[in-house]
Amino acid sequence: MLTAIVGINWGDEGKGRMVDLMAADYDVVCRYQGGNNAGHTVINESGKFILNLLPSGILRSDVVNVMGNGMVIDIEHLHKELSSLRKAGIKITPENLKISDKAIICLPYHVKQDVLEEERLKDMKFGSTRRGIAPVYGDKYLKKGIRMGDLSNKEALKERLEHIVEWKNLLIAGGYKSVEFDPQDMYDWLIKYSEELKDYICDVGLFLNEAVKQNKKIMFEAQLGALRDIDFGIYPYTSSSSTIAAYAPIGSGIPGKKLDNTLGIMKAYSSCVGEGPFTCEMFGKEAEDLREAGGEYGAATGRPRRVGPFDIVASKYGVSVQGADELALTKLDVMSYMDKVPVVVAYDVNGKITKDFPTGEELAVAKPVIEYKEGWKCDISKCRKESDLPKEAYDYIKYLEKEVGCYIKYVSVGAEREDYLVMSK
């Protein structure tokens, strides 16, 4: 069984908690794209954890975790993340964590370039997390990247790094007029933070193909959501990698395999970190109330998230591009304070009402068409089966299911691992 768990919207849908929950039924969990530019928050009996690079299955000792070739890895950040988990009592060994030798390393000059470009853009900035993601993916496709496997040959690594840093300084110093990077400093940085990782780096494709042969259950974990995909998202306000389920086998290391199931994750309302069009956005006190109720602050950055009602137009599109077979609806409990629950049912694009998700300038000028559903105004955090739900909450779930055209199987009603229920089809 090969299953992808992916975001339907802009990211921050609650994928981490669902991966942590479902990992109990899987043998392997793979991250297949992205870097430390987003976070997955998981709360379980061991505590609260914010994971930026490591797969969410790392919190279960009997699960093997894979960091795939589609990732970009800041090894200093990974070092800190591993140290933090170990201090919390999480056991991490080469048996339960495997890092692809083909994954690209995000170096300090990528981070610096990211910061310099955002500062140059000023009011036109993309809202980058300033963690080097766009520059390192750019270097990957310019064939100027350092891969995890390159760390095994120090002599060849040093020579290659000298050429790359010389080239990079043409932009950093020559273009941005910033301080040049010293190739020796970059080499020392690589050696310092890679030393503890050498036993974890391997050809994960061999491991995963063998796991498939043995009929192991493999879960693929995405970062961010469909609307941040480099091809199908709100370009150019996207991530720099492919966040969609179809990329999971490629980015993990087994491009010849096919998914058996895709679980899409979406919130009971909308949230978004960063710049770009967000048609459903709320403002003022209405937004502040929802943000506080949902604790909507970025797991990776701490930035306040933009918030709004559930967006049917965007979610239906996300379900389509992700090829979702079933859905999980998260944070339904957050909506319990509302008398009336707003829903974006269509967009007004220059006076034309549409239910199809637009792109480019049409999306930039789109305005939300909002309808209201009855609120339930009671605590639902103890609900564990659909019959426990108040009628208004049940009706809200079924309404969203009908509108986005996909079965909502799981509904989370709290932050803890077991705070969820399974809906009948």
N, C-alpha and C positions, 0 to 999 in steps of 0.2 A: 504494500500500500504506500503510494507516494502522494502526500497531501501538502498543499501550499496554504499558508495562512497569510492573508494579504489585506492591506487597507483599501477601503472603498473610496475614501475621500482625500483629504489633504494631509493625512498622517495624524498621529496622536489619537487614533481610534480606540486604543486599548488592546493592541495585538499582543503585547508582552504578557498581560495577565491571562489571555486566552491560551497562548503557547505554554505558559507555565502550568495552567490547568490541564491542558490536553496532553502534555508531554508524558504524563503518567502512562499513557497508552501507546507510546512510541519508543522505538529503540534508538533513533538518531534524530537530532534537530540540527538543521543547517541554516546559517545566514548566507545569503547569496548575492547581496549587493550592499552598497552604501558604506559609510564609515562611522565616525563618532559624532556625526552632525545631527543625530536624533537620539532620543532615549526611550527605552521601554521600562516602565515602572511596574514592579511586581511586589505584591504584599502577600506574604505567607507566614507560616508558623515560625520561620527563622528570622523574620523581620521585614523591613522595607528595603528594596534594592532598586537602584537605577542603573540599568545596563545600557551602555552606548555601543560597544563593539561585540561583546560576547553574546552568543545565542541565549535565549531565555531558558532553555533546557538545562543550562549550567547549574541551576538551583536544585536539580534532581540528580542524585549521585549515581543512579543506574542508567542514565541517558548519556550517549556519546554525542558530543557537540562538535560541529564542523564549521569553520570559517572558510568560506569558499573563495574561488579565484575571482569572482565578481566583486569582491570587497576591496576597499582601500583602507589600510591599517596604519594608524599612528601608533607605533610600537611603544612610545613613551606613555601615551594614554592607556594602552593595553596593559602595560606594566602596573600602572596605578590601579586599574580596574581589578586586575588579578590580586594585587596586594590587599585591596579593600575587602574583596570576597573572602580571601583566606583569613583575614583578621576576624571576620564574622563567622568563621568555622566551616566555610564551604570548601570541600575537598576538590582540588583541581590537579589532575595528572595527565600525562600523555595518553592514558587509556580513555579518559573521558573528554579530552579536548584535542582536536586535530586542526592544524592551520595549513591551508593550501600553500604549496611552494610557488604557486602562480599568482597569488594575491599581491597587489601593488602596495608598496610602503608610502605612506604620507609623511614627508619630511618637513622640518622646520621652514624651509624656503617655500614650500607650498602654502603653509599657514601665513607666512609673511606676505606672499603675493596676494592671497585672498583678502587680507586686511588692507593692503595698499590699493587694491582695485575698488573695494567698497568705499574707501575714503575718497578716491578720485571721482567716483560716481556721484557722491554727495546725495542730493535729493532724488536722484534717479537710481539709487542702489537697489539690488535685488533682495536685500534682507538676508544675506548670507549669514551662516553661523560663525563665519570667520575661522573655520577649522581646516581650511585647505582643500576642501572636497572638489570644487570645480577645477582648480589648478592641477591637482594630482590626476583626476580623470583625463584632463586635457593632455597631460604628459604621457599618460598610458597610451592614448591614441596617436600621439606624436612619436611613440616608441622611444621615449626618454625616461621611462620608469625604472625603478629598482624593485625587483620582486623578492618575496620572502626567500625563495630558493637561492637567490644570489648571495645571501649571507654566508653560505657554506664555503665559498671560495674567497677568502679575504684579499688575496693578491689581485684577482680579477675584479673584485668589487671596488677596490681602491682606484684602480685604473679607470674603470667605467665611471665612477663617481666624479673623478677629476674632470672628465670631458663634459659630463652633464652639468656640473656646477659652473664650469666656465660658460657654457651655453645659457644657463639660467641667469647668470649675472649680467648678461647682455640686456635682459629685461629689468631685473631688480635694480641694478645700478645705472645702466644706460638709459632705460626708459622711465622708471619711477624715481630715479635719482636718490635711491636709498643705499644703505651700506651693503657692500658686497658680502657674500657668504664665502667662508673659507672651506675648501674641500676637506681639509684635515679635520676641522670641527665637525663636519657632517659625518665623516667616517667614524670619528670617536663616538658621536651620538649613536650611530647605528650599532657599533660594537657594544656600547654600554647597555642599551635597552634590548638587544637581541640575544644576549648571552643566556638568559633564562628560558628563551623560547626555542632554542635549537632542537630540543627533543620533541617538540610539538609540531614542527614543520615537516610535512610529508606530501606525497602525491595522494590527495584525498579522493581523487577519481578512482584509484585502485581500491581504496577502502569502501567507497560508496557502491561501486559496481559489485563487489563481493557481498555487500550487505543486501543488495537487490537479489542476487542469486540465492541468498539464504532466506529470502522472503521476509526480511526485516521491515518494520514499519518506519518510514522516513518522513519527517516533517520539514518543510521548507519555510523559513521565517523571513518575511519581508520587512524592510524599514520604510517608513513613510507610506503614502497611499497612491492610488491610481492617478490622482490629479497632480502629483509631483513627478510622474514618469517623464523622462527626457523626451519621449516621442509623443505620448498621448495626454500629457498633462497640460497645465496652464503656462506653456512655454512663452517667454524665457524664465518665468518664475517657478522653475522646477528644480528638482535635484539633478545631478549629473549622471544618474544611472537609471537602469530600467527597474521600476518597482513592481511591474506586473507579474502575475503568476507564470505566464508562459516562459519567462526568463529563468525561472527557478532551477530547472535541470542544467541549464547552461552555466549560470553563475555559481552553482554549487560544485560542478566538476563532472557531471554525467550528462552531457548534451544529447546523447542518444536515447535517453529515457523519456517517458511521457508521464504526466501527472494522472493520477486516478481520481483526485478530488481537490476542489478549491473551496476553502472557507473564507468568505469575505467578512471583514470586521467594520462595523459602522456604529457611530454614537447615536443616541436618541436625540441629539441636537448636533450642531456643527461647531467645529473649532479649527483654527488655522494659525500657524506661526509663520511670520515672514511677510514679505510684500506680495503684491499681485492681486488680481481680481478675486473678490470674495463676495459674491452677489448677495448672499443671505445675511451679511454682517449687521449686527445690532450695535447701537451706540448709547452713550449716556448711562443713566441708572439701570435701564433694562439690561444692558450688557454687563454692567458691574455686578448686578445680582446673579446673573447666570454664571459669570466667571468665578465668583466667590463660591457659589453653590457647588460647582464642578471642580474647583481647585485647578483652574485652567492656567497653568504656568508651565512653560517648556521644561521637560525632564532633562534635556541636554544644556539648555541655556538659562533657564529661570525666567525667560521673558514672558510677560502676560500674553496669553493667546487671544486672538480675535475670536469672537463667538457670535453665534446666530442660531436661528431655528433649524430644524432638520430640513435639508434641501433635497427635495425629491428629484429635481432635474439633474443635479450633480451626482446624486447617489445612484440613480438609474443608469447613468452613463458609466459610473465606476463599476457597477455590477456587470455591465456589458463587457468593458475592456478587460476586466479581471476574469471573465468567464466563470463567475461564482456559481457553484452548485448549491450552496447553502450559506446562510449568514448568521453572524452573532451580533446582537444589538447590545451595546454596552451603556452603562451609566443611566439606565432608565430611572433609577432612584433620584437622580439629580433634579428631575423635572417635577418632583412631588410638591414643590412649593407654589407652583403656578395654578391660578384659577382657570386660565385658558391657555392651551398649549399652541403656540404658533407653528405653522408649517409652510415652507415655500413650495407652492404647487406648480408654478410656472415662472418664466422670465418675460419681462416686457423689454423687447429690443427695438428701440426707435419706434415705439407704438405698435409693434407686432408682437402678439402673445405666442410664445413657443414653449414646448415641453422638451425640446431637444437641446442638448448642451452645446452652446456655441463656442467658437474659438476666436482668437485674435481680437480685433477691435469691437466686434459684436459682443464678446464676453465683457470687455472693458466697460461698455456703456449699458449693459443689462441691468434691469431693476427687478427686484423680487415681487412676485404676486403672492400674497400671504393669505392663508385661511387659518381659522382657529378651531381646535378640537377641545372637548371638555377635559379639564384637569381632574386628577383623582384626590389631591389634597390630603394624602395620608402616607404614613411610613410603609414602604413596600420592601424594606431591606430583609425582612424575615421570610418573604415568600420563597418557596422552594418547588412549587408546582404551579401550573397555570391557573388551576382552580383557586389558588390563594390570592390571585391578583384581583384588585377592584375592577369592575366592569370597564371603567373608562381607560385604565391602563391596558387591559386586554384588547380593547377596541383600537387603541392607538397602535399597538404592535401589529395587529391584523391589517389595519389601514396602510401602514408603511409597507408591509409585506406585499400587499396587492399592488401598490403604486410602483414599487421598484422591480416587481416581477420575479421575486426569488424568495424561497422559503426561509423564514427566520427560525432557526433551530434553537439557538441559545440566547438567553436574555440575562445580562448581569444586573444585579440590584444592590451591589455594594462593592467595596474595594477588596475584600478578602477573597482568597482563592475559591472558597466554597459558596460565595454569595451569588449564585446563579440558579436558573431553572431551565428546563428543556421543554420547548413547546411542541405540541402535536402538529402533524402536518395537515 
